[in-house]
Amino acid sequence: MSSVLDTYARKAISFTKGKGSYLFAENGDKYLDFVQGIAVNVLGHCHKHLVKTIQEQSKKLWHVSNTFIVPEQEKLAKRLTDNTFADFVCFQNSGTEATEASIKIARKYFHKIGKPEKNRIITFEGAFHGRTLAALFAANNPKHTEGFGPKVEGFDQVPFADHEAVKKAISKNTAAIMIETIMGEGGIKVVPDVCIKGLKEICNEHGILLILDEVQCAYRTGNFFAFEKSGVTPDIVPIAKGIGGGFPLGACLVTKKVSIGMTPGTHGSTFGGNPMACSVGHAVLDIILEKGFFAKVKQKGQYFDEGLKKIKEKYPKIIGEIRGVGLIKGLKMLVDNDEFIKKLMNHKMLTIKAAENVIRFFPPLIVNNNELDEAIDKIEKVCKEMS
């Protein structure tokens, strides 16, 4: 009997090593891994540059309190602000912590400017913002919140993609609108650029903030952030997952305007921004900021799309819709997604489910076309089996 608390419906398999796009089971079987820790290992398993960075940093310094200046943290923050909309970065350990920091920063901003009544945040049905209490009730999924009352107040939820509902939900107490640029757990639902622009216009009109949750989609679309094509400048963006390439790292990026309420003592993290994590985050940027890297992500995403479209055309009663951008993909199935995932696993391919009967695919950004062809072949074989 396992001594690990039973909070996951774990598959009866474990892995001993990984390399690039592949995981290797205890019995030596090789699996094509398009889960990658749920969008975490953006450079695949055991990328040589990340391994070297961890080895070198481990010989120097692992952890030091945030009561001191942490050079590795300073360097990573500067690099993030140099390449994004943000003026400041607040480091965390995970996506849910980054989301919580976003909520705090938004509320503290209005408190600082003399409007403490503005403390409510508008969120969307089907969202996922993490597993801490405020994040749970921000998303307000009944399956996730059951038994964890009393309800954390301060959130007003509206239907996804309903701008009129957003406008009606705004009151004198509204501080911000928070939305995932690509809804991950909700079924790889991409928020169109025009909608992001519309939300920003609503925020500007009512003097409230825009929080774009990019925890799952940052780096994956062929741009640094998924929202960049919209031309919108958000106020706050929480990120995590891929930014550490597999090492626990989260961050909350903010503009100078909204940062004014965050002064010494208003927020903290024992492990957030530690030298080891920040060194790895820096190493990830070394790779993804190489000239042409994001263009290749777009090309590979298009290549994967083309292969998936051919399968959908061949099996229209199996696949209903192809979703996603770049290398964050989803298939909305017309058959049971759990069964399809199980059969893919029988073919030595790992994927993960989402809402709306969707299967999610998170290939590493360093995936090659041969590996994408392998994935397409396995998906087609399962479609044939289930026809």
Order of alpha helices (4+ residues) and beta strands (2+ residues): beta-beta-beta-alpha-alpha-alpha-beta-alpha-beta-alpha-alpha-beta-alpha-beta-beta-beta-alpha-beta-beta-beta-alpha-alpha-alpha-beta-beta-alpha-beta-beta-beta-alpha
